[in-house]
């Protein structure tokens, strides 16, 4: 028993001697473990940084593509404008002479020559249509200055509706007004903005030949969602958080095929019959809206109606 006690004491003394070594080992293991934790965190941070860089590069590439597409479109439109202006100038005078000759022949032909009168009438209508196209091209190929004044947009909408009232009634179109009160006045060229609305209302009527509903809305809103030309990018027209006056023109008509949605603002593009449209109406509309540093968008599905949204810039003088 005495021997056993001696062994136990000896073992305890040995253990005490090993305690500093254990502590050193523990510290060493702790440092290794901490190094591994730090390394794991560093890898995690590197992966997260890599993800952010990849996301930023993706966003930058997307913005670059958008800007590139806009520049290409702008160059195309500038080329179209120059070409249209040159063609219009060259065509205008010959068209005038043709119309004068047709009018002269109509007066000279005996009334009994009905077939010849019908042919002259067809020629006159075609020449007038061409003349209308030429005048439109000349009007919008020039850098016209806006005659902008403070306007109540609701009053502009109502006066524009009045100008197409007969057509809307003839097509059995019910107008539903949802116009907000006390909207800030806008600095716009009234004649040009009326032209915008008249085009949109006429298109809505054409899309509802058997009747339907035309919703006309106006309201003030804060722009919170990034979209085309809305955001904090350098080329954006509207900044996030900026207030804007919105006008929506929505019909319950035939709608627009998805393949045509990105073409409807192009000059000479039309889905109407050959003698029913020139394909310049919506091009003119977009040109006028862009002259006012504002935006127009379209949403549509075939057979489910169409909604045009005009986002009007509120001038600095009228924000207060």
Beta strands, then each sheet from edge to edge (+ up, - down):
strand 1: 149-151
strand 2: 173-179
strand 3: 186-188
strand 4: 212-222
strand 5: 243-251
strand 6: 295-300
strand 7: 306-313
sheet 1: 1+ 3-
sheet 2: 2+ 4+ 5- 7+ 6-
end
